[in-house]
Amino acid sequence: MFMSTGAYNQAHVIKGVVAVTCSTMLRSEQPDEFSKFDGLFDEAKQKLFEKAEEKGGDGIVDVAFNTEVVRMSVAPKFLVVHGYGTVIALPR
């Protein structure tokens, strides 16, 4: 299984699009712990691979990630990573 932020310029079959969202809450005693984004990216990549396998894919291309810091009015803030891409299968 492979992942790429670019296109795949050889014969392939598109199996569909996959998307995931991962999040974590920042504790009030450490409100600027943005290094937690690293773990969220790893979690998002793993979930994308799992979804691609479910679709019978060999890889994911045109992968993109969006990050967000969500602030709630009465609750702590959350770090959120959205990831998506196109699942492809290679000819056998």
PyMOL commands that set and color helices and strands:
alter all, ss='L'
color gray80, all
select helices_A, chain A and resi 36-54
alter helices_A, ss='H'
color red, helices_A
select strands_A, chain A and resi 2-3+13-25+59-70+78-89
alter strands_A, ss='S'
color yellow, strands_A
deselect
rebuild
show_as cartoon
